[in-house]
Amino acid sequence: MVGASCSIASDPADGSPIWYGCAPFFTTLLQAMTQLSEKQRKYLRGLAHGRDPVVLIGQSGLSPAVTKEVDIALAAHELIKVRARVGDREERDAILDAIATQTSSTLVQRIGNVGVFYRPHPERPKIILPGG
């Protein structure tokens, strides 16, 4: 048993593994493992251009509540902007990288105080990326 609804068995014909009910598990795993191509990043930057930041991070920095809000926003929109108004560049970059790690998303772009994050919905993706 790999997860709550995911199981593995051996194929009787050749002994290769057969996975049952693992689509959400593997989707999340593949997202973490795959990198976006430059063509896909460019496409996502174009989509994000007209959007406003949905999460604002102030001087108090990154908290579990902020991370949860980013996670909720990614689940709803797949592509979001986050504005981090913190002291210096290194702290801002560390916060944006931590958000990407904690939410299993990809930091598509970072301009000034704003980061663009992408995480496809595991079952019903709204944004279809162009081929790599």
Protein Blocks (a to p, Z undefined) as FASTA:
>chain_A
ZZlmbccdddfklopacdehklmmmmmmmmmmpccdfklmmmmmmmmmmpccfbdcdfko
pafklmmmmmmmmmmnopacdddddfblmlmmmmmmmmmmmnopacfbdchjbccddddd
fklcfbdcddZZ
